[in-house]
Amino acid sequence: MVAKYLSCADTAKMVRQALKEAFPGVKFSVRSDTYSGGASINVRWIDGPNGAQVEAVAKTFQGAYFDGSQDYQGNTYAMLDGQVVNFGADFIFCNRDYSDAFVEAAIGAVFRRYAGNLKEVQRPTAEDWKAGRCCYIHVVGNYDLRDLIWQQLAKRSDRLKVEQSKTAGRVIYLGNDGYSDIGALNAEALA
């Protein structure tokens, strides 16, 4: 069966709709980019859901995989409304930006959790963190304060539950071309 190819722009429309359904009230920037040798979609948002939550929805529409051990990029296939498709965006990149209030809340959480280790450390502001002035302040094991704040930001989310997206629910992952070691493992798992 021949797969229907969806353009990167059409794929971006589906990603935008799926994110709108899954995260009502969150404003996402979804930009498609085609270039020699491929295409990608960049998703950006401020605060709100964490990266793992957004990626779980957005990457449903990713049309390729990369096997770094062989320097190989292969295709993935899905079924959309009963038809085999190959989405036009090879990769989907999700990047969250942070407001000062969000960063301040993360700093507060770190200082509450590691209070015993941070007695001698002056609490930084969001501006300090964004300017990189939290580097090399070792607080727990080999971690520095900047890393602990990054970890807290990565986990923080404004929601415990992600809404079901009807658009993403229309997609069934079928597998990939099975060429690389990664592809062979996925092909075996689907068999």
Sequence and secondary structure as in RCSB ss.txt:
>XXXX:A:sequence
MVAKYLSCADTAKMVRQALKEAFPGVKFSVRSDTYSGGASINVRWIDGPNGAQVEAVAKTFQGAYFDGSQDYQGN
TYAMLDGQVVNFGADFIFCNRDYSDAFVEAAIGAVFRRYAGNLKEVQRPTAEDWKAGRCCYIHVVGNYDLRDLIW
QQLAKRSDRLKVEQSKTAGRVIYLGNDGYSDIGALNAEALA
>XXXX:A:secstr
   EEE HHHHHHHHHHHHHHHSTT   EEEEEEETTEEEEEEEEESSS HHHHHHHHGGG  EEEETTTTEEEE
EEEEETTEEEEES SEEEEEEE  HHHHHHHHHHHHHHTGGG TTS    HHHHHTTTTTT EEETTEEHHHHHH
HHHHH  S SS    HHHHTEEEEEE   SHHHHHHHHHH 
